């Protein structure tokens, strides 16, 4: 579809959004910017937030203890220095800044951090971030936080860079220490949240912020219902900045072309999202390792990337996206139809008998459906006498609810890490508390729907957690090689976040966690 046709289509569907945009775009005070995306936001409480839109908002109205800069380096934020670790690796003491205020004027200290972490541990949907690693939290001084670790964990600063763990004002949340506060946020970030609905959040600079002031006078985060409306709103000037989450690939390509022509400016962040297949390894048909390996060799990632996303979703042969440690060399095989045919033949197929390969995709995610249809055509072309892909669409909430029950022989998912470290990609898929041979009976691998493990795999995971730097790399590579050989997960692509801005604005920039730095948005 041409850009001109896309534009006409976009304008035709834009009218329902005009009323919303008019309320925040014209008029608004000079220096305030409208930033659009597709994602609605039901709650602004960190205990409720799991998706991209909520984490993006938290990154502007909250602060983490540590943060990853654009170069991938961890830097203290609310922490005053790196953690001080005890000789046995079980106690971490973190000195805190003394010059930080919450948006309600109350002071940030160790007691406030303990309040926020304990609340998150007991209530949050993402409470596993702490439960898997931390057994206790206390204030060891007015401005010193002490964490008791379940075992040594070298990636602790990266974990504490998760914006989900941003502190909240105990004064403001005293009546909500045991329940959600969905429409109000009182934190420490460079912006304060002055109003919030599922479709629009208004952010104004916090005058008493401890760090550099934002480069703009405020941000209006708005939601439009579909990709075409978002495209039209940007090219018509109704919004200042557009984030790529939820945008169709052909429209992303059209926006990138406009940026090359100087009609927009484009920013690209580090790839933090991966798309991958999960194969149910403990029951037929994928309890047969050769069949899983045949599937791994049957996937033409380059073709799929180009057909589904014009190359925007880059092919991936690792569970850990580059440039994180352990991502290279890639462990999963390249497309090899000859080897796939051999494996299918060993399983009794190809000679007048075709294997029915069952794939479930999330029906409400357009890229998933395109992936399924493209792979189906590719298999029919290259291995049609051996295998046929049978595709079934399931709404995403149903898929998430049923995957741990072993409901799907093979399903396509994506995963976005909340902080950039290999562990947050490997542990959710490979960790297993109780295993029997190659079967995970209890743990993350079971919850993820593969039910796959291997002797010594959990020990290797825990050993890698104790190491850092160059000493950690061999174990990370070994973990990926073993996962690739087991073929219970098959990585497909990685997705880098993008943002486009009007040509009068500075180029959008992203932090090391792949979130748009809203406070850096400004007029040239």
BELRANOR-V117109 format. One record per residue. N is the residue number from 1. RES is the residue in one letter. SS is DSSP state (H for helix, E for strand, - for the rest). PSI is psi as a letter, one per 30 degrees, with the letter a starting at -180 (999 if undefined). D_FIRST is the distance of its C-alpha to the first C-alpha in Angstrom with 2 decimals. Layout:
n=N res=RES ss=SS psi=PSI d_first=D_FIRST
n=N res=RES ss=SS psi=PSI d_first=D_FIRST
//
This chain:
n=1 res=X ss=- psi=k d_first=0.00
n=2 res=X ss=- psi=l d_first=3.84
n=3 res=X ss=H psi=e d_first=6.70
n=4 res=X ss=H psi=e d_first=8.40
n=5 res=X ss=H psi=e d_first=6.54
n=6 res=X ss=H psi=e d_first=6.64
n=7 res=X ss=H psi=e d_first=10.14
n=8 res=X ss=H psi=e d_first=11.18
n=9 res=X ss=H psi=e d_first=10.36
n=10 res=X ss=H psi=e d_first=12.17
n=11 res=X ss=H psi=e d_first=15.04
n=12 res=X ss=H psi=f d_first=15.51
n=13 res=X ss=H psi=g d_first=16.19
n=14 res=X ss=H psi=f d_first=18.04
n=15 res=X ss=H psi=e d_first=21.27
n=16 res=X ss=H psi=f d_first=23.03
n=17 res=X ss=H psi=f d_first=22.82
n=18 res=X ss=H psi=e d_first=24.25
n=19 res=X ss=H psi=e d_first=27.80
n=20 res=X ss=H psi=e d_first=27.65
n=21 res=X ss=H psi=e d_first=26.27
n=22 res=X ss=H psi=e d_first=28.74
n=23 res=X ss=H psi=f d_first=31.55
n=24 res=X ss=H psi=f d_first=30.85
n=25 res=X ss=H psi=e d_first=28.97
n=26 res=X ss=- psi=j d_first=31.07
n=27 res=X ss=- psi=l d_first=33.82
n=28 res=X ss=- psi=l d_first=34.58
n=29 res=X ss=- psi=k d_first=37.13
n=30 res=X ss=- psi=k d_first=36.20
n=31 res=X ss=- psi=f d_first=35.04
n=32 res=X ss=E psi=k d_first=33.55
n=33 res=X ss=E psi=k d_first=29.88
n=34 res=X ss=E psi=k d_first=27.28
n=35 res=X ss=E psi=k d_first=25.47
n=36 res=X ss=E psi=l d_first=22.83
n=37 res=X ss=E psi=l d_first=21.74
n=38 res=X ss=- psi=f d_first=20.93
n=39 res=X ss=- psi=k d_first=24.36
n=40 res=X ss=- psi=l d_first=27.26
n=41 res=X ss=- psi=j d_first=30.77
n=42 res=X ss=- psi=f d_first=33.63
n=43 res=X ss=- psi=k d_first=36.32
n=44 res=X ss=- psi=g d_first=37.08
n=45 res=X ss=- psi=k d_first=40.02
n=46 res=X ss=- psi=f d_first=39.72
n=47 res=X ss=- psi=f d_first=41.32
n=48 res=X ss=- psi=f d_first=38.37
n=49 res=X ss=- psi=k d_first=35.47
n=50 res=X ss=- psi=f d_first=33.64
n=51 res=X ss=- psi=l d_first=29.95
n=52 res=X ss=H psi=e d_first=27.96
n=53 res=X ss=H psi=e d_first=28.10
n=54 res=X ss=H psi=e d_first=31.85
n=55 res=X ss=H psi=e d_first=32.60
n=56 res=X ss=H psi=e d_first=30.61
n=57 res=X ss=H psi=e d_first=32.76
n=58 res=X ss=H psi=e d_first=35.95
n=59 res=X ss=H psi=f d_first=35.36
n=60 res=X ss=H psi=f d_first=35.74
n=61 res=X ss=H psi=f d_first=38.60
n=62 res=X ss=- psi=l d_first=40.49
n=63 res=X ss=- psi=k d_first=41.88
n=64 res=X ss=- psi=l d_first=42.41
n=65 res=X ss=- psi=e d_first=45.63
n=66 res=X ss=E psi=l d_first=43.76
n=67 res=X ss=E psi=k d_first=40.29
n=68 res=X ss=E psi=k d_first=38.29
n=69 res=X ss=- psi=l d_first=37.40
n=70 res=X ss=- psi=f d_first=34.38
n=71 res=X ss=- psi=g d_first=36.43
n=72 res=X ss=- psi=g d_first=37.04
n=73 res=X ss=- psi=k d_first=40.65
n=74 res=X ss=E psi=k d_first=42.32
n=75 res=X ss=E psi=k d_first=44.09
n=76 res=X ss=E psi=k d_first=46.48
n=77 res=X ss=- psi=d d_first=45.32
n=78 res=X ss=- psi=f d_first=47.66
n=79 res=X ss=E psi=k d_first=49.67
n=80 res=X ss=- psi=f d_first=52.04
n=81 res=X ss=- psi=l d_first=52.14
n=82 res=X ss=- psi=l d_first=51.08
n=83 res=X ss=- psi=k d_first=52.67
n=84 res=X ss=E psi=j d_first=56.27
n=85 res=X ss=E psi=k d_first=56.57
n=86 res=X ss=- psi=l d_first=59.90
n=87 res=X ss=- psi=e d_first=61.37
n=88 res=X ss=- psi=f d_first=60.51
n=89 res=X ss=- psi=g d_first=56.88
n=90 res=X ss=- psi=f d_first=57.29
n=91 res=X ss=E psi=k d_first=57.65
n=92 res=X ss=E psi=k d_first=55.26
n=93 res=X ss=E psi=k d_first=56.42
n=94 res=X ss=E psi=j d_first=53.96
n=95 res=X ss=E psi=k d_first=55.29
n=96 res=X ss=E psi=l d_first=53.38
n=97 res=X ss=- psi=l d_first=52.85
n=98 res=X ss=- psi=g d_first=55.49
n=99 res=X ss=- psi=g d_first=53.69
n=100 res=X ss=- psi=k d_first=50.93
n=101 res=X ss=E psi=k d_first=50.84
n=102 res=X ss=- psi=l d_first=48.85
n=103 res=X ss=- psi=f d_first=47.12
n=104 res=X ss=- psi=g d_first=50.16
n=105 res=X ss=- psi=f d_first=52.52
n=106 res=X ss=- psi=l d_first=54.03
n=107 res=X ss=E psi=k d_first=54.47
n=108 res=X ss=- psi=k d_first=52.53
n=109 res=X ss=- psi=a d_first=54.89
n=110 res=X ss=H psi=e d_first=55.43
n=111 res=X ss=H psi=e d_first=56.37
n=112 res=X ss=H psi=e d_first=53.07
n=113 res=X ss=H psi=e d_first=51.16
n=114 res=X ss=H psi=e d_first=53.21
n=115 res=X ss=H psi=e d_first=52.57
n=116 res=X ss=H psi=e d_first=48.80
n=117 res=X ss=H psi=e d_first=48.75
n=118 res=X ss=H psi=e d_first=51.10
n=119 res=X ss=H psi=e d_first=49.09
n=120 res=X ss=H psi=e d_first=45.90
n=121 res=X ss=H psi=e d_first=47.77
n=122 res=X ss=H psi=f d_first=49.10
n=123 res=X ss=H psi=f d_first=46.16
n=124 res=X ss=- psi=k d_first=42.80
n=125 res=X ss=- psi=f d_first=40.15
n=126 res=X ss=- psi=g d_first=39.82
n=127 res=X ss=- psi=f d_first=43.59
n=128 res=X ss=H psi=f d_first=43.46
n=129 res=X ss=H psi=e d_first=42.57
n=130 res=X ss=H psi=e d_first=46.26
n=131 res=X ss=H psi=e d_first=47.93
n=132 res=X ss=- psi=f d_first=47.23
n=133 res=X ss=- psi=e d_first=48.83
n=134 res=X ss=E psi=k d_first=51.16
n=135 res=X ss=E psi=f d_first=54.30
n=136 res=X ss=E psi=l d_first=55.56
n=137 res=X ss=E psi=k d_first=54.99
n=138 res=X ss=E psi=l d_first=57.69
n=139 res=X ss=E psi=j d_first=58.61
n=140 res=X ss=E psi=g d_first=61.08
n=141 res=X ss=E psi=l d_first=61.67
n=142 res=X ss=- psi=e d_first=60.51
n=143 res=X ss=- psi=h d_first=57.68
n=144 res=X ss=E psi=k d_first=57.46
n=145 res=X ss=E psi=k d_first=55.36
n=146 res=X ss=E psi=k d_first=56.58
n=147 res=X ss=E psi=k d_first=54.47
n=148 res=X ss=E psi=k d_first=56.12
n=149 res=X ss=E psi=k d_first=53.93
n=150 res=X ss=- psi=e d_first=54.15
n=151 res=X ss=- psi=l d_first=54.03
n=152 res=X ss=- psi=k d_first=53.35
n=153 res=X ss=- psi=j d_first=49.73
n=154 res=X ss=- psi=f d_first=48.71
n=155 res=X ss=- psi=g d_first=45.27
n=156 res=X ss=H psi=e d_first=46.92
n=157 res=X ss=H psi=e d_first=45.73
n=158 res=X ss=H psi=e d_first=42.11
n=159 res=X ss=H psi=e d_first=42.63
n=160 res=X ss=- psi=f d_first=44.12
n=161 res=X ss=- psi=f d_first=41.07
n=162 res=X ss=- psi=k d_first=39.20
n=163 res=X ss=H psi=f d_first=38.35
n=164 res=X ss=H psi=f d_first=39.14
n=165 res=X ss=H psi=g d_first=42.77
n=166 res=X ss=- psi=k d_first=42.86
n=167 res=X ss=- psi=l d_first=46.25
n=168 res=X ss=- psi=l d_first=46.84
n=169 res=X ss=- psi=j d_first=49.77
n=170 res=X ss=H psi=e d_first=52.57
n=171 res=X ss=H psi=e d_first=53.86
n=172 res=X ss=H psi=f d_first=50.65
n=173 res=X ss=H psi=g d_first=50.04
n=174 res=X ss=H psi=e d_first=53.65
n=175 res=X ss=H psi=f d_first=53.11
n=176 res=X ss=H psi=g d_first=49.88
n=177 res=X ss=- psi=f d_first=51.14
n=178 res=X ss=- psi=g d_first=50.75
n=179 res=X ss=- psi=l d_first=47.77
n=180 res=X ss=- psi=k d_first=44.35
n=181 res=X ss=- psi=j d_first=43.87
n=182 res=X ss=- psi=f d_first=40.32
n=183 res=X ss=- psi=g d_first=39.87
n=184 res=X ss=- psi=k d_first=41.92
n=185 res=X ss=- psi=k d_first=42.06
n=186 res=X ss=- psi=j d_first=44.97
n=187 res=X ss=- psi=b d_first=44.53
n=188 res=X ss=- psi=g d_first=45.09
n=189 res=X ss=- psi=l d_first=41.70
n=190 res=X ss=- psi=f d_first=40.84
n=191 res=X ss=E psi=l d_first=39.43
n=192 res=X ss=E psi=k d_first=41.06
n=193 res=X ss=E psi=j d_first=39.17
n=194 res=X ss=E psi=f d_first=40.26
n=195 res=X ss=E psi=l d_first=38.23
n=196 res=X ss=E psi=k d_first=36.00
n=197 res=X ss=- psi=l d_first=34.10
n=198 res=X ss=- psi=f d_first=31.42
n=199 res=X ss=- psi=f d_first=28.76
n=200 res=X ss=E psi=k d_first=30.39
n=201 res=X ss=E psi=k d_first=32.86
n=202 res=X ss=E psi=k d_first=34.69
n=203 res=X ss=E psi=k d_first=36.23
n=204 res=X ss=E psi=k d_first=38.88
n=205 res=X ss=E psi=k d_first=40.67
n=206 res=X ss=- psi=j d_first=43.84
n=207 res=X ss=- psi=f d_first=46.58
n=208 res=X ss=- psi=g d_first=48.87
n=209 res=X ss=- psi=k d_first=46.40
n=210 res=X ss=- psi=f d_first=48.18
n=211 res=X ss=- psi=a d_first=45.53
n=212 res=X ss=- psi=k d_first=43.55
n=213 res=X ss=- psi=l d_first=42.26
n=214 res=X ss=- psi=l d_first=38.50
n=215 res=X ss=- psi=g d_first=37.04
n=216 res=X ss=- psi=l d_first=35.72
n=217 res=X ss=- psi=g d_first=37.51
n=218 res=X ss=E psi=l d_first=35.59
n=219 res=X ss=E psi=k d_first=32.37
n=220 res=X ss=E psi=j d_first=30.70
n=221 res=X ss=E psi=j d_first=28.59
n=222 res=X ss=E psi=l d_first=26.39
n=223 res=X ss=E psi=k d_first=24.28
n=224 res=X ss=- psi=l d_first=21.31
n=225 res=X ss=- psi=f d_first=20.49
n=226 res=X ss=- psi=l d_first=16.86
n=227 res=X ss=H psi=e d_first=14.11
n=228 res=X ss=H psi=e d_first=12.27
n=229 res=X ss=H psi=e d_first=15.72
n=230 res=X ss=H psi=e d_first=16.41
n=231 res=X ss=H psi=e d_first=13.43
n=232 res=X ss=H psi=e d_first=14.50
n=233 res=X ss=H psi=e d_first=18.10
n=234 res=X ss=H psi=e d_first=17.83
n=235 res=X ss=H psi=f d_first=16.03
n=236 res=X ss=- psi=f d_first=18.41
n=237 res=X ss=- psi=g d_first=21.37
n=238 res=X ss=- psi=f d_first=22.53
n=239 res=X ss=- psi=l d_first=22.87
n=240 res=X ss=- psi=e d_first=24.19
n=241 res=X ss=E psi=k d_first=22.95
n=242 res=X ss=E psi=k d_first=20.28
n=243 res=X ss=E psi=k d_first=20.97
n=244 res=X ss=- psi=f d_first=18.45
n=245 res=X ss=- psi=k d_first=20.22
n=246 res=X ss=- psi=f d_first=18.21
n=247 res=X ss=- psi=k d_first=14.82
n=248 res=X ss=- psi=k d_first=11.82
n=249 res=X ss=H psi=e d_first=11.13
n=250 res=X ss=H psi=e d_first=7.46
n=251 res=X ss=H psi=e d_first=8.92
n=252 res=X ss=H psi=e d_first=11.99
n=253 res=X ss=H psi=e d_first=10.51
n=254 res=X ss=H psi=e d_first=9.25
n=255 res=X ss=H psi=e d_first=12.79
n=256 res=X ss=H psi=e d_first=14.47
n=257 res=X ss=H psi=e d_first=13.20
n=258 res=X ss=H psi=e d_first=14.64
n=259 res=X ss=H psi=e d_first=17.74
n=260 res=X ss=H psi=f d_first=18.21
n=261 res=X ss=- psi=f d_first=18.18
n=262 res=X ss=- psi=g d_first=20.81
n=263 res=X ss=- psi=f d_first=19.05
n=264 res=X ss=E psi=l d_first=19.49
n=265 res=X ss=E psi=k d_first=21.78
n=266 res=X ss=E psi=k d_first=20.90
n=267 res=X ss=E psi=k d_first=23.44
n=268 res=X ss=E psi=k d_first=23.39
n=269 res=X ss=E psi=l d_first=26.20
n=270 res=X ss=E psi=k d_first=27.96
n=271 res=X ss=E psi=j d_first=26.46
n=272 res=X ss=E psi=f d_first=28.49
n=273 res=X ss=E psi=k d_first=26.44
n=274 res=X ss=E psi=k d_first=26.60
n=275 res=X ss=E psi=k d_first=25.18
n=276 res=X ss=E psi=l d_first=27.81
n=277 res=X ss=E psi=k d_first=29.29
n=278 res=X ss=E psi=k d_first=32.70
n=279 res=X ss=E psi=k d_first=34.93
n=280 res=X ss=- psi=j d_first=37.96
n=281 res=X ss=- psi=f d_first=40.66
n=282 res=X ss=- psi=g d_first=43.85
n=283 res=X ss=- psi=l d_first=43.40
n=284 res=X ss=- psi=k d_first=42.13
n=285 res=X ss=- psi=f d_first=40.05
n=286 res=X ss=- psi=g d_first=39.27
n=287 res=X ss=- psi=f d_first=42.90
n=288 res=X ss=- psi=j d_first=42.92
n=289 res=X ss=H psi=e d_first=42.02
n=290 res=X ss=H psi=e d_first=41.10
n=291 res=X ss=H psi=e d_first=38.39
n=292 res=X ss=H psi=e d_first=36.90
n=293 res=X ss=H psi=e d_first=37.09
n=294 res=X ss=H psi=e d_first=35.48
n=295 res=X ss=H psi=e d_first=32.46
n=296 res=X ss=H psi=e d_first=32.36
n=297 res=X ss=H psi=f d_first=32.27
n=298 res=X ss=- psi=g d_first=29.62
n=299 res=X ss=- psi=j d_first=26.70
n=300 res=X ss=- psi=i d_first=24.40
n=301 res=X ss=H psi=e d_first=23.17
n=302 res=X ss=H psi=e d_first=21.49
n=303 res=X ss=H psi=e d_first=19.33
n=304 res=X ss=H psi=e d_first=18.59
n=305 res=X ss=H psi=e d_first=17.80
n=306 res=X ss=H psi=e d_first=15.26
n=307 res=X ss=H psi=e d_first=13.61
n=308 res=X ss=H psi=e d_first=13.79
n=309 res=X ss=H psi=g d_first=13.23
n=310 res=X ss=- psi=h d_first=12.52
n=311 res=X ss=- psi=f d_first=16.24
n=312 res=X ss=- psi=e d_first=16.42
n=313 res=X ss=- psi=j d_first=18.76
n=314 res=X ss=E psi=k d_first=21.38
n=315 res=X ss=E psi=k d_first=23.49
n=316 res=X ss=- psi=k d_first=26.87
n=317 res=X ss=- psi=h d_first=30.19
n=318 res=X ss=- psi=k d_first=32.35
n=319 res=X ss=- psi=f d_first=32.95
n=320 res=X ss=- psi=j d_first=33.51
n=321 res=X ss=- psi=k d_first=30.58
n=322 res=X ss=- psi=k d_first=31.41
n=323 res=X ss=- psi=g d_first=33.23
n=324 res=X ss=- psi=l d_first=35.62
n=325 res=X ss=- psi=k d_first=38.81
n=326 res=X ss=- psi=f d_first=38.78
n=327 res=X ss=- psi=f d_first=35.12
n=328 res=X ss=- psi=k d_first=36.00
n=329 res=X ss=- psi=k d_first=36.80
n=330 res=X ss=- psi=k d_first=34.39
n=331 res=X ss=- psi=f d_first=36.44
n=332 res=X ss=- psi=k d_first=34.05
n=333 res=X ss=- psi=l d_first=33.70
n=334 res=X ss=- psi=l d_first=30.79
n=335 res=X ss=- psi=k d_first=29.22
n=336 res=X ss=- psi=i d_first=32.15
n=337 res=X ss=H psi=f d_first=31.82
n=338 res=X ss=H psi=e d_first=35.34
n=339 res=X ss=H psi=e d_first=36.94
n=340 res=X ss=H psi=e d_first=34.97
n=341 res=X ss=H psi=e d_first=36.31
n=342 res=X ss=H psi=e d_first=39.83
n=343 res=X ss=H psi=e d_first=39.66
n=344 res=X ss=H psi=e d_first=38.36
n=345 res=X ss=H psi=e d_first=41.17
n=346 res=X ss=H psi=e d_first=43.71
n=347 res=X ss=- psi=g d_first=42.71
n=348 res=X ss=- psi=g d_first=43.34
n=349 res=X ss=- psi=l d_first=39.91
n=350 res=X ss=- psi=f d_first=38.21
n=351 res=X ss=- psi=i d_first=41.16
n=352 res=X ss=- psi=g d_first=40.33
n=353 res=X ss=- psi=k d_first=39.45
n=354 res=X ss=- psi=k d_first=36.05
n=355 res=X ss=E psi=k d_first=35.74
n=356 res=X ss=E psi=j d_first=33.65
n=357 res=X ss=E psi=j d_first=31.81
n=358 res=X ss=E psi=k d_first=31.27
n=359 res=X ss=E psi=k d_first=28.37
n=360 res=X ss=E psi=k d_first=27.95
n=361 res=X ss=E psi=l d_first=24.89
n=362 res=X ss=E psi=j d_first=24.45
n=363 res=X ss=- psi=f d_first=22.64
n=364 res=X ss=- psi=g d_first=21.73
n=365 res=X ss=- psi=j d_first=20.02
n=366 res=X ss=H psi=e d_first=16.38
n=367 res=X ss=H psi=e d_first=16.67
n=368 res=X ss=H psi=e d_first=19.89
n=369 res=X ss=H psi=e d_first=18.54
n=370 res=X ss=H psi=e d_first=15.83
n=371 res=X ss=H psi=e d_first=18.76
n=372 res=X ss=H psi=e d_first=20.98
n=373 res=X ss=H psi=e d_first=18.83
n=374 res=X ss=H psi=e d_first=18.03
n=375 res=X ss=H psi=e d_first=21.71
n=376 res=X ss=H psi=e d_first=22.84
n=377 res=X ss=H psi=e d_first=21.12
n=378 res=X ss=H psi=e d_first=22.44
n=379 res=X ss=H psi=e d_first=25.92
n=380 res=X ss=H psi=e d_first=25.95
n=381 res=X ss=H psi=e d_first=25.18
n=382 res=X ss=H psi=f d_first=27.70
n=383 res=X ss=H psi=h d_first=30.32
n=384 res=X ss=- psi=f d_first=29.98
n=385 res=X ss=- psi=f d_first=33.71
n=386 res=X ss=- psi=e d_first=34.57
n=387 res=X ss=E psi=k d_first=32.20
n=388 res=X ss=E psi=k d_first=29.76
n=389 res=X ss=E psi=k d_first=27.70
n=390 res=X ss=E psi=j d_first=28.36
n=391 res=X ss=E psi=k d_first=25.96
n=392 res=X ss=E psi=k d_first=27.01
n=393 res=X ss=E psi=k d_first=25.34
n=394 res=X ss=E psi=k d_first=27.72
n=395 res=X ss=- psi=k d_first=27.27
n=396 res=X ss=H psi=e d_first=27.79
n=397 res=X ss=H psi=e d_first=31.09
n=398 res=X ss=H psi=e d_first=32.52
n=399 res=X ss=H psi=e d_first=31.53
n=400 res=X ss=H psi=e d_first=33.21
n=401 res=X ss=H psi=e d_first=36.24
n=402 res=X ss=H psi=f d_first=36.83
n=403 res=X ss=H psi=e d_first=36.02
n=404 res=X ss=H psi=f d_first=39.53
n=405 res=X ss=H psi=g d_first=41.03
n=406 res=X ss=- psi=h d_first=39.63
n=407 res=X ss=- psi=f d_first=37.45
n=408 res=X ss=- psi=j d_first=34.61
n=409 res=X ss=- psi=e d_first=35.32
n=410 res=X ss=E psi=k d_first=32.09
n=411 res=X ss=E psi=k d_first=29.62
n=412 res=X ss=E psi=k d_first=26.69
n=413 res=X ss=E psi=l d_first=27.29
n=414 res=X ss=E psi=l d_first=26.59
n=415 res=X ss=E psi=k d_first=29.32
n=416 res=X ss=E psi=k d_first=29.45
n=417 res=X ss=- psi=k d_first=32.82
n=418 res=X ss=- psi=f d_first=34.62
n=419 res=X ss=- psi=l d_first=36.28
n=420 res=X ss=- psi=j d_first=35.66
n=421 res=X ss=- psi=k d_first=38.23
n=422 res=X ss=- psi=e d_first=38.14
n=423 res=X ss=H psi=e d_first=40.41
n=424 res=X ss=H psi=f d_first=37.93
n=425 res=X ss=H psi=e d_first=35.65
n=426 res=X ss=H psi=e d_first=38.48
n=427 res=X ss=H psi=e d_first=40.96
n=428 res=X ss=H psi=f d_first=38.74
n=429 res=X ss=H psi=e d_first=37.99
n=430 res=X ss=H psi=f d_first=41.19
n=431 res=X ss=- psi=k d_first=44.06
n=432 res=X ss=- psi=k d_first=46.55
n=433 res=X ss=- psi=f d_first=49.79
n=434 res=X ss=E psi=j d_first=51.27
n=435 res=X ss=E psi=l d_first=50.48
n=436 res=X ss=E psi=j d_first=52.11
n=437 res=X ss=- psi=b d_first=51.29
n=438 res=X ss=- psi=g d_first=47.54
n=439 res=X ss=E psi=k d_first=47.03
n=440 res=X ss=E psi=j d_first=46.45
n=441 res=X ss=E psi=f d_first=48.42
n=442 res=X ss=E psi=k d_first=47.87
n=443 res=X ss=- psi=a d_first=45.63
n=444 res=X ss=H psi=e d_first=42.08
n=445 res=X ss=H psi=e d_first=41.19
n=446 res=X ss=H psi=e d_first=42.27
n=447 res=X ss=H psi=f d_first=40.42
n=448 res=X ss=- psi=f d_first=37.22
n=449 res=X ss=- psi=g d_first=37.54
n=450 res=X ss=- psi=e d_first=38.44
n=451 res=X ss=- psi=h d_first=42.22
n=452 res=X ss=E psi=k d_first=42.53
n=453 res=X ss=- psi=a d_first=45.08
n=454 res=X ss=- psi=k d_first=47.37
n=455 res=X ss=- psi=k d_first=50.96
n=456 res=X ss=- psi=f d_first=51.22
n=457 res=X ss=H psi=e d_first=47.57
n=458 res=X ss=H psi=e d_first=48.49
n=459 res=X ss=H psi=e d_first=51.27
n=460 res=X ss=H psi=e d_first=48.88
n=461 res=X ss=H psi=e d_first=46.53
n=462 res=X ss=H psi=e d_first=49.49
n=463 res=X ss=H psi=e d_first=50.82
n=464 res=X ss=H psi=f d_first=47.56
n=465 res=X ss=H psi=f d_first=47.76
n=466 res=X ss=- psi=f d_first=51.09
n=467 res=X ss=- psi=l d_first=49.91
n=468 res=X ss=- psi=l d_first=47.91
n=469 res=X ss=- psi=b d_first=46.76
n=470 res=X ss=H psi=e d_first=47.41
n=471 res=X ss=H psi=f d_first=49.74
n=472 res=X ss=H psi=f d_first=46.96
n=473 res=X ss=H psi=e d_first=44.52
n=474 res=X ss=H psi=e d_first=46.26
n=475 res=X ss=H psi=e d_first=46.30
n=476 res=X ss=H psi=e d_first=42.63
n=477 res=X ss=H psi=e d_first=41.79
n=478 res=X ss=H psi=e d_first=44.23
n=479 res=X ss=H psi=e d_first=42.74
n=480 res=X ss=H psi=e d_first=39.28
n=481 res=X ss=H psi=e d_first=40.80
n=482 res=X ss=H psi=e d_first=42.68
n=483 res=X ss=H psi=e d_first=39.65
n=484 res=X ss=H psi=e d_first=37.66
n=485 res=X ss=H psi=e d_first=40.61
n=486 res=X ss=H psi=f d_first=40.78
n=487 res=X ss=- psi=h d_first=37.05
n=488 res=X ss=- psi=f d_first=37.05
n=489 res=X ss=E psi=k d_first=34.07
n=490 res=X ss=E psi=j d_first=31.24
n=491 res=X ss=E psi=k d_first=29.02
n=492 res=X ss=E psi=e d_first=25.36
n=493 res=X ss=E psi=l d_first=23.54
n=494 res=X ss=E psi=l d_first=24.17
n=495 res=X ss=E psi=k d_first=22.15
n=496 res=X ss=E psi=k d_first=22.91
n=497 res=X ss=E psi=k d_first=22.60
n=498 res=X ss=E psi=l d_first=20.70
n=499 res=X ss=E psi=k d_first=21.10
n=500 res=X ss=E psi=k d_first=19.80
n=501 res=X ss=E psi=l d_first=22.21
n=502 res=X ss=E psi=k d_first=22.61
n=503 res=X ss=- psi=f d_first=23.90
n=504 res=X ss=- psi=f d_first=27.34
n=505 res=X ss=E psi=l d_first=27.79
n=506 res=X ss=- psi=l d_first=28.99
n=507 res=X ss=- psi=k d_first=26.71
n=508 res=X ss=- psi=k d_first=26.54
n=509 res=X ss=- psi=l d_first=28.80
n=510 res=X ss=E psi=l d_first=29.34
n=511 res=X ss=- psi=a d_first=32.65
n=512 res=X ss=- psi=f d_first=33.64
n=513 res=X ss=- psi=g d_first=32.71
n=514 res=X ss=- psi=g d_first=29.05
n=515 res=X ss=- psi=k d_first=29.40
n=516 res=X ss=E psi=k d_first=28.34
n=517 res=X ss=- psi=j d_first=31.58
n=518 res=X ss=H psi=e d_first=31.45
n=519 res=X ss=H psi=f d_first=34.78
n=520 res=X ss=H psi=f d_first=33.52
n=521 res=X ss=- psi=k d_first=30.84
n=522 res=X ss=- psi=l d_first=32.19
n=523 res=X ss=E psi=k d_first=31.78
n=524 res=X ss=- psi=999 d_first=32.22
//
